[in-house]
Structures are given as structure tokens and as C-alpha cells.
Amino acid sequence: MQMVGFKRLLNQQGFRLFLMSSPLLILVFVFSYMPLYGWIYSFYDYKAGRDLFSTDFVGLKNFKMMFTDHYAVTNILRVMKNTLGMSFLGIVTSVFPMIFAILLSEIRNLRFRKTIQTLVTIPNFISWVLVYSIAYAMFSTNDGLLNRILINNGIRDEGINFLASGNHVWLTMLGYGIWKGLGWGAIIYIAALTNIDAEQYEAARIDGAGRLKMTWHITIPGLLPTFFVLLLLSIGNLLNNGMEQYFVFQNAMNKDSIEVLDLYVYNQGMVGYDYSFATAVGMLKSVVSVLLLFFANFLSKITRGESVM
């Protein structure tokens, strides 16, 4: 009887889909939930090389430091300004992948369209270390291509230290991010374009609408639901702008302007060896991110009548 019941269970489509997704669920549990055990470090005065439970239990001391210690408060406010500033710039320019997908769809030559899409998508698979290497080859003070052109043509007597300057670093990081992620971000919009009913374009063409009007009245409204879902998810991930990009471009000259929250946590823990305080800051960031996600979900229900989770 038990074997018969198990076979019936296997024949149910929902259970089979659950079994197929179980490896992914296991990976999420191992890499996303098991590390949460490390949050316990924030309640101890942990020192590297010592057993955790042999160190002093300090309770909420590390959390209080974030709001009472002048040096810590100043630094957290600085990195929060950098984090929110760069995240808002990313949100403002999040419309670029949709625009690129629309422009790409207007290319009638299929081979040329695929070539452009491939060339623009390739940077997504280049690591940030290689991106920095390219930027160094282009903009370094002594050997950079741009500085050599400026000096050889008599425009400047000496090179400009582009990579070590803290001026306009937010815009610089935004530019690198757009260059690297534009093609990849457009893929979901390209997929959404295939769901737009072709009969709408035929009807508009019969009514005398040109390509611009069809784009404005059919293509863009068809992509807006996808855009708003991605926008709301971006709001939920406002503090999670990563650290790899900022880590490789960080130096002593631009640290004050480029250090975001994730990079600050890394610098405090791995460079400053203050693991407990870094863990506490990381915990606070996670809690705020969850609250922002719920806020984005609530905003989605109000504006679109649908939730994102």
C-alpha cells in the first residue's frame, strides 16, 4: 500500500516539479541560509584564530557602536551616501536595457541584429578584474592610451590620473556598469517582446501607423509591466549593489567616494580584522534590505494590483 501511495505521489505533476527543483532548493539552503549562522559573531568580541565561544560575549555592543561611536557613525553615513547615490543612479538608468531592446528589435537584418546583441552582451561575462585591466590600459597616468594621445598631441604636458581621482567616481562606476550589463539586462525585454501580439502591429500598420507610433503605442506599453517588476525588485535591492566592481577600482585617493556598504563591511572585517562589527553592519543591511523588499511589494500591490512575491 505504501508503494502504491508513493507511485501515485510520483505521478502527480506538482510533486515531480518539486523533485526537479529540489537540487536548486538545496543549493539555496546551503549557500544562502546556512551562512546565517555566522551572524552569531556579531554578539562576541571575536578575534581571528581563537575559538568563538572562548571570546567575550558582548551582546548588542557592536550594534550600539553603529549609532553611538562618532567615527563609526561618520563612516556609515559616508558609505550609505555612496551606496544610495550609486543605487539611485542605477535605478534612473534602468530604462536603458529596455530602450536598447526596442532599438534592437527595429533592426530588420537578423544577422546584423544578432551580431550587435552578441557584442553588447559579451562584457557581462568579463570579470571586473579584467574590466579594471582594460580601464588601466586606457586611463592609467603613464601608459594609458588616452593620456598618451593627449601628451603626444601637445594637449597636455602630463597625464591625468583618471583612476585615482575621486571626482565624478559615481558617474564613472555607472558608466562601467552600463557598459558591462546593458546587453544582459536587455535579454528579458527581448523575451518580453516576443509575447506582444503581432496582430496589434498588423492592425496599426493597416491604420497607417508608422514605426515610431507603433513603438510608442504598442511596444513600450507591452514592456512596461516587465520594467515595473524589475524596477520594484531594484528598489528592494537598493543596498545590495555588490562590492566586486568597487573593490577592484578602490584606491587611497578615491576610497571616500567609492566605498559602498558591502565594500565597507569587507574592509572592516577582512582588512581591519574587526569581524564582529563587520558582521553587525552586514546584519543591519540585510534587515533593511528585507524591509525595502516588502515595501516594494506593497508598492507593487498599490500601483499595479499585483505583488512581486
Order of alpha helices (4+ residues) and beta strands (2+ residues): alpha-alpha-alpha-alpha-alpha-alpha-alpha-alpha-alpha-alpha-alpha-alpha-alpha-alpha-alpha-alpha
